[in-house]
Structure formats: structure tokens, C-alpha cells
Amino acid sequence: MFQGHIDQDGAAPVDATAIPDVLFERGLYWASGRSGVVNLVAAHKWFNLAALKGRRDAIPLRREVAEMMSEIEIATAQREARAWMSAA
């Protein structure tokens, strides 16, 4: 198992043309706490993007994550997803 540290600030962003599987994996990463921290806003954002790119199995996971979030957190995740899509 990976025991190192991932430098989130220095990491390259996921390209807007990324395949849905990569977007889905990022959602799993943040939802599961693989980084040591669960980030529901980030998980929702990446599951949302994966769903938009055709990963149907991202939809129930996005819904599950949303059930644990406040309305403000959901709005933030949706805003971040829109920003990511428009940056491409």
C-alpha cells in the first residue's frame, strides 16, 4: 500500500478531455479517503464530471455522497464542476 505523500499543489490537473474512468477514479479517491482525508465536495465534483462524460455508475455514488452533504457543499461541488468544464 502507498505510504508516501501526494503533493496536491504540485500535481498536474486532470485534463478536460480525460476519459470518464479517470474522473470516476478521482471521485472514489476523495470519497474513500485514500489521501487520508475524505473530501465530499471533491468527490461529488468528480462523480458529477464522470457522469457527464458517460459513467452511469457515477450517478448513484454522487447521490450517496450528496446525502452526506449540506446544500451549500453541493452547490460548491456543482460550481467547481462547471468551472472545470468551462476551463477546458
Backbone as XML, in Angstrom:
<?xml version="1.0"?>
<chain id="A" units="angstrom">
  <residue number="1" name="MET">
    <atom name="N" x="0.837" y="-1.183" z="0.000"/>
    <atom name="CA" x="0.000" y="0.000" z="0.000"/>
    <atom name="C" x="0.880" y="1.244" z="0.000"/>
  </residue>
  <residue number="2" name="PHE">
    <atom name="N" x="0.447" y="2.268" z="-0.696"/>
    <atom name="CA" x="1.196" y="3.520" z="-0.784"/>
    <atom name="C" x="1.291" y="4.183" z="0.580"/>
  </residue>
  <residue number="3" name="GLN">
    <atom name="N" x="2.503" y="4.540" z="0.988"/>
    <atom name="CA" x="2.719" y="5.161" z="2.291"/>
    <atom name="C" x="3.295" y="6.565" z="2.170"/>
  </residue>
  <residue number="4" name="GLY">
    <atom name="N" x="3.431" y="7.069" z="0.968"/>
    <atom name="CA" x="4.035" y="8.382" z="0.749"/>
    <atom name="C" x="3.032" y="9.512" z="0.876"/>
  </residue>
  <residue number="5" name="HIS">
    <atom name="N" x="3.411" y="10.652" z="0.319"/>
    <atom name="CA" x="2.581" y="11.850" z="0.353"/>
    <atom name="C" x="2.384" y="12.347" z="-1.064"/>
  </residue>
  <residue number="6" name="ILE">
    <atom name="N" x="1.168" y="12.695" z="-1.406"/>
    <atom name="CA" x="0.872" y="13.252" z="-2.727"/>
    <atom name="C" x="0.806" y="14.759" z="-2.592"/>
  </residue>
  <residue number="7" name="ASP">
    <atom name="N" x="1.616" y="15.437" z="-3.358"/>
    <atom name="CA" x="1.639" y="16.896" z="-3.341"/>
    <atom name="C" x="0.504" y="17.415" z="-4.208"/>
  </residue>
  <residue number="8" name="GLN">
    <atom name="N" x="-0.634" y="17.723" z="-3.586"/>
    <atom name="CA" x="-1.807" y="18.173" z="-4.333"/>
    <atom name="C" x="-1.572" y="19.514" z="-5.019"/>
  </residue>
  <residue number="9" name="ASP">
    <atom name="N" x="-0.761" y="20.372" z="-4.423"/>
    <atom name="CA" x="-0.498" y="21.687" z="-5.020"/>
    <atom name="C" x="0.361" y="21.580" z="-6.275"/>
  </residue>
  <residue number="10" name="GLY">
    <atom name="N" x="1.272" y="20.632" z="-6.286"/>
    <atom name="CA" x="2.167" y="20.481" z="-7.422"/>
    <atom name="C" x="1.677" y="19.499" z="-8.465"/>
  </residue>
  <residue number="11" name="ALA">
    <atom name="N" x="0.590" y="18.805" z="-8.178"/>
    <atom name="CA" x="0.076" y="17.793" z="-9.101"/>
    <atom name="C" x="-0.545" y="18.461" z="-10.321"/>
  </residue>
  <residue number="12" name="ALA">
    <atom name="N" x="-0.378" y="17.834" z="-11.456"/>
    <atom name="CA" x="-0.970" y="18.355" z="-12.691"/>
    <atom name="C" x="-2.476" y="18.121" z="-12.660"/>
  </residue>
  <residue number="13" name="PRO">
    <atom name="N" x="-3.264" y="19.087" z="-13.099"/>
    <atom name="CA" x="-4.721" y="18.911" z="-13.117"/>
    <atom name="C" x="-5.141" y="17.872" z="-14.152"/>
  </residue>
  <residue number="14" name="VAL">
    <atom name="N" x="-6.280" y="17.269" z="-13.923"/>
    <atom name="CA" x="-6.813" y="16.315" z="-14.884"/>
    <atom name="C" x="-7.285" y="17.102" z="-16.093"/>
  </residue>
  <residue number="15" name="ASP">
    <atom name="N" x="-6.868" y="16.689" z="-17.256"/>
    <atom name="CA" x="-7.229" y="17.372" z="-18.490"/>
    <atom name="C" x="-8.723" y="17.248" z="-18.750"/>
  </residue>
  <residue number="16" name="ALA">
    <atom name="N" x="-9.296" y="18.260" z="-19.333"/>
    <atom name="CA" x="-10.738" y="18.279" z="-19.609"/>
    <atom name="C" x="-11.157" y="17.177" z="-20.566"/>
  </residue>
  <residue number="17" name="THR">
    <atom name="N" x="-10.223" y="16.633" z="-21.332"/>
    <atom name="CA" x="-10.550" y="15.551" z="-22.249"/>
    <atom name="C" x="-10.308" y="14.181" z="-21.613"/>
  </residue>
  <residue number="18" name="ALA">
    <atom name="N" x="-10.111" y="14.146" z="-20.305"/>
    <atom name="CA" x="-9.845" y="12.894" z="-19.605"/>
    <atom name="C" x="-10.995" y="11.922" z="-19.812"/>
  </residue>
  <residue number="19" name="ILE">
    <atom name="N" x="-10.627" y="10.669" z="-19.849"/>
    <atom name="CA" x="-11.662" y="9.658" z="-20.015"/>
    <atom name="C" x="-12.501" y="9.557" z="-18.744"/>
  </residue>
  <residue number="20" name="PRO">
    <atom name="N" x="-13.740" y="9.145" z="-18.877"/>
    <atom name="CA" x="-14.631" y="9.070" z="-17.726"/>
    <atom name="C" x="-14.087" y="8.212" z="-16.583"/>
  </residue>
  <residue number="21" name="ASP">
    <atom name="N" x="-13.312" y="7.186" z="-16.911"/>
    <atom name="CA" x="-12.765" y="6.319" z="-15.868"/>
    <atom name="C" x="-11.840" y="7.079" z="-14.928"/>
  </residue>
  <residue number="22" name="VAL">
    <atom name="N" x="-11.057" y="7.994" z="-15.467"/>
    <atom name="CA" x="-10.142" y="8.781" z="-14.642"/>
    <atom name="C" x="-10.934" y="9.702" z="-13.723"/>
  </residue>
  <residue number="23" name="LEU">
    <atom name="N" x="-11.964" y="10.320" z="-14.258"/>
    <atom name="CA" x="-12.809" y="11.199" z="-13.450"/>
    <atom name="C" x="-13.488" y="10.405" z="-12.342"/>
  </residue>
  <residue number="24" name="PHE">
    <atom name="N" x="-13.975" y="9.219" z="-12.683"/>
    <atom name="CA" x="-14.624" y="8.343" z="-11.711"/>
    <atom name="C" x="-13.648" y="7.950" z="-10.608"/>
  </residue>
  <residue number="25" name="GLU">
    <atom name="N" x="-12.437" y="7.610" z="-10.999"/>
    <atom name="CA" x="-11.407" y="7.223" z="-10.026"/>
    <atom name="C" x="-11.095" y="8.362" z="-9.069"/>
  </residue>
  <residue number="26" name="ARG">
    <atom name="N" x="-11.073" y="9.577" z="-9.569"/>
    <atom name="CA" x="-10.833" y="10.729" z="-8.686"/>
    <atom name="C" x="-11.969" y="10.881" z="-7.681"/>
  </residue>
  <residue number="27" name="GLY">
    <atom name="N" x="-13.193" y="10.613" z="-8.108"/>
    <atom name="CA" x="-14.316" y="10.634" z="-7.182"/>
    <atom name="C" x="-14.163" y="9.592" z="-6.089"/>
  </residue>
  <residue number="28" name="LEU">
    <atom name="N" x="-13.763" y="8.381" z="-6.481"/>
    <atom name="CA" x="-13.523" y="7.324" z="-5.490"/>
    <atom name="C" x="-12.402" y="7.706" z="-4.538"/>
  </residue>
  <residue number="29" name="TYR">
    <atom name="N" x="-11.367" y="8.319" z="-5.073"/>
    <atom name="CA" x="-10.221" y="8.731" z="-4.265"/>
    <atom name="C" x="-10.657" y="9.641" z="-3.115"/>
  </residue>
  <residue number="30" name="TRP">
    <atom name="N" x="-11.450" y="10.662" z="-3.442"/>
    <atom name="CA" x="-11.861" y="11.624" z="-2.419"/>
    <atom name="C" x="-12.981" y="11.085" z="-1.529"/>
  </residue>
  <residue number="31" name="ALA">
    <atom name="N" x="-13.845" y="10.244" z="-2.069"/>
    <atom name="CA" x="-14.938" y="9.686" z="-1.266"/>
    <atom name="C" x="-14.431" y="8.659" z="-0.257"/>
  </residue>
  <residue number="32" name="SER">
    <atom name="N" x="-13.382" y="7.938" z="-0.627"/>
    <atom name="CA" x="-12.877" y="6.862" z="0.227"/>
    <atom name="C" x="-11.847" y="7.327" z="1.239"/>
  </residue>
  <residue number="33" name="GLY">
    <atom name="N" x="-11.317" y="8.509" z="1.053"/>
    <atom name="CA" x="-10.295" y="8.995" z="1.977"/>
    <atom name="C" x="-8.933" y="8.378" z="1.737"/>
  </residue>
  <residue number="34" name="ARG">
    <atom name="N" x="-8.662" y="7.965" z="0.526"/>
    <atom name="CA" x="-7.350" y="7.371" z="0.206"/>
    <atom name="C" x="-6.198" y="8.314" z="0.521"/>
  </residue>
  <residue number="35" name="SER">
    <atom name="N" x="-6.473" y="9.603" z="0.482"/>
    <atom name="CA" x="-5.433" y="10.589" z="0.778"/>
    <atom name="C" x="-5.269" y="10.783" z="2.277"/>
  </residue>
  <residue number="36" name="GLY">
    <atom name="N" x="-6.123" y="10.123" z="3.044"/>
    <atom name="CA" x="-6.126" y="10.312" z="4.482"/>
    <atom name="C" x="-7.228" y="11.265" z="4.908"/>
  </residue>
  <residue number="37" name="VAL">
    <atom name="N" x="-7.843" y="11.930" z="3.923"/>
    <atom name="CA" x="-8.911" y="12.889" z="4.195"/>
    <atom name="C" x="-10.068" y="12.609" z="3.239"/>
  </residue>
  <residue number="38" name="VAL">
    <atom name="N" x="-11.270" y="12.504" z="3.784"/>
    <atom name="CA" x="-12.457" y="12.400" z="2.930"/>
    <atom name="C" x="-12.872" y="13.819" z="2.570"/>
  </residue>
  <residue number="39" name="ASN">
    <atom name="N" x="-13.058" y="14.060" z="1.283"/>
    <atom name="CA" x="-13.482" y="15.372" z="0.799"/>
    <atom name="C" x="-14.731" y="15.159" z="-0.044"/>
  </residue>
  <residue number="40" name="LEU">
    <atom name="N" x="-15.897" y="15.336" z="0.575"/>
    <atom name="CA" x="-17.153" y="15.074" z="-0.113"/>
    <atom name="C" x="-17.416" y="16.046" z="-1.256"/>
  </residue>
  <residue number="41" name="VAL">
    <atom name="N" x="-16.994" y="17.286" z="-1.112"/>
    <atom name="CA" x="-17.181" y="18.273" z="-2.185"/>
    <atom name="C" x="-16.403" y="17.821" z="-3.425"/>
  </residue>
  <residue number="42" name="ALA">
    <atom name="N" x="-15.154" y="17.443" z="-3.222"/>
    <atom name="CA" x="-14.338" y="16.979" z="-4.352"/>
    <atom name="C" x="-14.904" y="15.686" z="-4.930"/>
  </residue>
  <residue number="43" name="ALA">
    <atom name="N" x="-15.334" y="14.770" z="-4.076"/>
    <atom name="CA" x="-15.897" y="13.504" z="-4.555"/>
    <atom name="C" x="-17.129" y="13.760" z="-5.415"/>
  </residue>
  <residue number="44" name="HIS">
    <atom name="N" x="-18.020" y="14.615" z="-4.945"/>
    <atom name="CA" x="-19.236" y="14.942" z="-5.692"/>
    <atom name="C" x="-18.870" y="15.570" z="-7.042"/>
  </residue>
  <residue number="45" name="LYS">
    <atom name="N" x="-17.934" y="16.483" z="-7.018"/>
    <atom name="CA" x="-17.491" y="17.147" z="-8.251"/>
    <atom name="C" x="-17.017" y="16.123" z="-9.281"/>
  </residue>
  <residue number="46" name="TRP">
    <atom name="N" x="-16.126" y="15.221" z="-8.871"/>
    <atom name="CA" x="-15.555" y="14.266" z="-9.823"/>
    <atom name="C" x="-16.575" y="13.224" z="-10.266"/>
  </residue>
  <residue number="47" name="PHE">
    <atom name="N" x="-17.466" y="12.782" z="-9.358"/>
    <atom name="CA" x="-18.524" y="11.866" z="-9.775"/>
    <atom name="C" x="-19.470" y="12.561" z="-10.751"/>
  </residue>
  <residue number="48" name="ASN">
    <atom name="N" x="-19.745" y="13.824" z="-10.526"/>
    <atom name="CA" x="-20.597" y="14.591" z="-11.422"/>
    <atom name="C" x="-19.967" y="14.665" z="-12.818"/>
  </residue>
  <residue number="49" name="LEU">
    <atom name="N" x="-18.689" y="14.973" z="-12.876"/>
    <atom name="CA" x="-17.992" y="15.056" z="-14.162"/>
    <atom name="C" x="-17.939" y="13.697" z="-14.852"/>
  </residue>
  <residue number="50" name="ALA">
    <atom name="N" x="-17.704" y="12.640" z="-14.088"/>
    <atom name="CA" x="-17.676" y="11.289" z="-14.660"/>
    <atom name="C" x="-19.047" y="10.942" z="-15.248"/>
  </residue>
  <residue number="51" name="ALA">
    <atom name="N" x="-20.100" y="11.305" z="-14.522"/>
    <atom name="CA" x="-21.458" y="11.035" z="-15.015"/>
    <atom name="C" x="-21.722" y="11.811" z="-16.302"/>
  </residue>
  <residue number="52" name="LEU">
    <atom name="N" x="-21.292" y="13.064" z="-16.332"/>
    <atom name="CA" x="-21.473" y="13.874" z="-17.539"/>
    <atom name="C" x="-20.722" y="13.303" z="-18.735"/>
  </residue>
  <residue number="53" name="LYS">
    <atom name="N" x="-19.612" y="12.604" z="-18.460"/>
    <atom name="CA" x="-18.806" y="12.009" z="-19.534"/>
    <atom name="C" x="-19.241" y="10.577" z="-19.861"/>
  </residue>
  <residue number="54" name="GLY">
    <atom name="N" x="-20.335" y="10.110" z="-19.207"/>
    <atom name="CA" x="-20.883" y="8.813" z="-19.595"/>
    <atom name="C" x="-20.750" y="7.675" z="-18.598"/>
  </residue>
  <residue number="55" name="ARG">
    <atom name="N" x="-20.147" y="7.909" z="-17.438"/>
    <atom name="CA" x="-20.042" y="6.837" z="-16.432"/>
    <atom name="C" x="-21.338" y="6.775" z="-15.630"/>
  </residue>
  <residue number="56" name="ARG">
    <atom name="N" x="-22.253" y="5.925" z="-16.044"/>
    <atom name="CA" x="-23.552" y="5.809" z="-15.385"/>
    <atom name="C" x="-23.435" y="5.367" z="-13.928"/>
  </residue>
  <residue number="57" name="ASP">
    <atom name="N" x="-22.417" y="4.584" z="-13.609"/>
    <atom name="CA" x="-22.265" y="4.122" z="-12.230"/>
    <atom name="C" x="-21.811" y="5.233" z="-11.287"/>
  </residue>
  <residue number="58" name="ALA">
    <atom name="N" x="-21.445" y="6.386" z="-11.837"/>
    <atom name="CA" x="-21.083" y="7.535" z="-11.007"/>
    <atom name="C" x="-22.326" y="8.207" z="-10.418"/>
  </residue>
  <residue number="59" name="ILE">
    <atom name="N" x="-23.460" y="8.031" z="-11.065"/>
    <atom name="CA" x="-24.689" y="8.703" z="-10.626"/>
    <atom name="C" x="-25.126" y="8.255" z="-9.235"/>
  </residue>
  <residue number="60" name="PRO">
    <atom name="N" x="-25.237" y="6.956" z="-8.957"/>
    <atom name="CA" x="-25.641" y="6.575" z="-7.596"/>
    <atom name="C" x="-24.597" y="6.935" z="-6.541"/>
  </residue>
  <residue number="61" name="LEU">
    <atom name="N" x="-23.332" y="6.926" z="-6.912"/>
    <atom name="CA" x="-22.295" y="7.314" z="-5.951"/>
    <atom name="C" x="-22.353" y="8.807" z="-5.662"/>
  </residue>
  <residue number="62" name="ARG">
    <atom name="N" x="-22.604" y="9.600" z="-6.691"/>
    <atom name="CA" x="-22.772" y="11.038" z="-6.486"/>
    <atom name="C" x="-23.963" y="11.295" z="-5.565"/>
  </residue>
  <residue number="63" name="ARG">
    <atom name="N" x="-25.044" y="10.564" z="-5.774"/>
    <atom name="CA" x="-26.248" y="10.698" z="-4.946"/>
    <atom name="C" x="-25.949" y="10.303" z="-3.499"/>
  </residue>
  <residue number="64" name="GLU">
    <atom name="N" x="-25.207" y="9.229" z="-3.322"/>
    <atom name="CA" x="-24.840" y="8.766" z="-1.978"/>
    <atom name="C" x="-23.987" y="9.804" z="-1.248"/>
  </residue>
  <residue number="65" name="VAL">
    <atom name="N" x="-23.036" y="10.369" z="-1.952"/>
    <atom name="CA" x="-22.185" y="11.412" z="-1.369"/>
    <atom name="C" x="-23.032" y="12.634" z="-1.020"/>
  </residue>
  <residue number="66" name="ALA">
    <atom name="N" x="-23.945" y="13.009" z="-1.916"/>
    <atom name="CA" x="-24.784" y="14.195" z="-1.703"/>
    <atom name="C" x="-25.644" y="14.064" z="-0.446"/>
  </residue>
  <residue number="67" name="GLU">
    <atom name="N" x="-26.041" y="12.844" z="-0.108"/>
    <atom name="CA" x="-26.857" y="12.630" z="1.091"/>
    <atom name="C" x="-26.112" y="12.992" z="2.369"/>
  </residue>
  <residue number="68" name="MET">
    <atom name="N" x="-24.791" y="13.045" z="2.300"/>
    <atom name="CA" x="-23.980" y="13.369" z="3.470"/>
    <atom name="C" x="-23.528" y="14.831" z="3.465"/>
  </residue>
  <residue number="69" name="MET">
    <atom name="N" x="-23.985" y="15.595" z="2.464"/>
    <atom name="CA" x="-23.526" y="16.973" z="2.291"/>
    <atom name="C" x="-24.635" y="17.974" z="2.582"/>
  </residue>
  <residue number="70" name="SER">
    <atom name="N" x="-24.230" y="19.184" z="2.931"/>
    <atom name="CA" x="-25.190" y="20.276" z="3.073"/>
    <atom name="C" x="-25.502" y="20.835" z="1.691"/>
  </residue>
  <residue number="71" name="GLU">
    <atom name="N" x="-26.546" y="21.644" z="1.609"/>
    <atom name="CA" x="-26.898" y="22.280" z="0.334"/>
    <atom name="C" x="-25.782" y="23.191" z="-0.155"/>
  </residue>
  <residue number="72" name="ILE">
    <atom name="N" x="-25.117" y="23.858" z="0.765"/>
    <atom name="CA" x="-24.003" y="24.746" z="0.402"/>
    <atom name="C" x="-22.847" y="23.939" z="-0.190"/>
  </residue>
  <residue number="73" name="GLU">
    <atom name="N" x="-22.551" y="22.787" z="0.418"/>
    <atom name="CA" x="-21.468" y="21.941" z="-0.102"/>
    <atom name="C" x="-21.805" y="21.413" z="-1.491"/>
  </residue>
  <residue number="74" name="ILE">
    <atom name="N" x="-23.058" y="21.020" z="-1.698"/>
    <atom name="CA" x="-23.473" y="20.533" z="-3.026"/>
    <atom name="C" x="-23.347" y="21.651" z="-4.057"/>
  </residue>
  <residue number="75" name="ALA">
    <atom name="N" x="-23.792" y="22.838" z="-3.703"/>
    <atom name="CA" x="-23.677" y="23.981" z="-4.617"/>
    <atom name="C" x="-22.214" y="24.267" z="-4.943"/>
  </residue>
  <residue number="76" name="THR">
    <atom name="N" x="-21.344" y="24.161" z="-3.949"/>
    <atom name="CA" x="-19.910" y="24.378" z="-4.172"/>
    <atom name="C" x="-19.362" y="23.339" z="-5.139"/>
  </residue>
  <residue number="77" name="ALA">
    <atom name="N" x="-19.727" y="22.068" z="-4.936"/>
    <atom name="CA" x="-19.256" y="20.993" z="-5.819"/>
    <atom name="C" x="-19.742" y="21.205" z="-7.244"/>
  </residue>
  <residue number="78" name="GLN">
    <atom name="N" x="-20.991" y="21.612" z="-7.392"/>
    <atom name="CA" x="-21.533" y="21.853" z="-8.732"/>
    <atom name="C" x="-20.846" y="23.041" z="-9.402"/>
  </residue>
  <residue number="79" name="ARG">
    <atom name="N" x="-20.576" y="24.075" z="-8.621"/>
    <atom name="CA" x="-19.870" y="25.245" z="-9.153"/>
    <atom name="C" x="-18.462" y="24.857" z="-9.603"/>
  </residue>
  <residue number="80" name="GLU">
    <atom name="N" x="-17.772" y="24.042" z="-8.806"/>
    <atom name="CA" x="-16.427" y="23.596" z="-9.182"/>
    <atom name="C" x="-16.449" y="22.728" z="-10.431"/>
  </residue>
  <residue number="81" name="ALA">
    <atom name="N" x="-17.457" y="21.895" z="-10.572"/>
    <atom name="CA" x="-17.570" y="21.061" z="-11.772"/>
    <atom name="C" x="-17.804" y="21.934" z="-13.006"/>
  </residue>
  <residue number="82" name="ARG">
    <atom name="N" x="-18.687" y="22.922" z="-12.882"/>
    <atom name="CA" x="-18.928" y="23.834" z="-14.015"/>
    <atom name="C" x="-17.662" y="24.608" z="-14.383"/>
  </residue>
  <residue number="83" name="ALA">
    <atom name="N" x="-16.933" y="25.049" z="-13.361"/>
    <atom name="CA" x="-15.684" y="25.780" z="-13.614"/>
    <atom name="C" x="-14.680" y="24.896" z="-14.333"/>
  </residue>
  <residue number="84" name="TRP">
    <atom name="N" x="-14.605" y="23.648" z="-13.942"/>
    <atom name="CA" x="-13.661" y="22.715" z="-14.573"/>
    <atom name="C" x="-14.044" y="22.498" z="-16.034"/>
  </residue>
  <residue number="85" name="MET">
    <atom name="N" x="-15.355" y="22.363" z="-16.288"/>
    <atom name="CA" x="-15.813" y="22.142" z="-17.656"/>
    <atom name="C" x="-15.567" y="23.378" z="-18.528"/>
  </residue>
  <residue number="86" name="SER">
    <atom name="N" x="-15.764" y="24.554" z="-17.968"/>
    <atom name="CA" x="-15.597" y="25.768" z="-18.774"/>
    <atom name="C" x="-14.128" y="26.145" z="-18.953"/>
  </residue>
  <residue number="87" name="ALA">
    <atom name="N" x="-13.259" y="25.624" z="-18.117"/>
    <atom name="CA" x="-11.817" y="25.927" z="-18.242"/>
    <atom name="C" x="-11.205" y="25.196" z="-19.412"/>
  </residue>
  <residue number="88" name="ALA">
    <atom name="N" x="-11.883" y="24.164" z="-19.879"/>
    <atom name="CA" x="-11.336" y="23.369" z="-20.963"/>
    <atom name="C" x="-11.536" y="24.011" z="-22.307"/>
  </residue>
</chain>
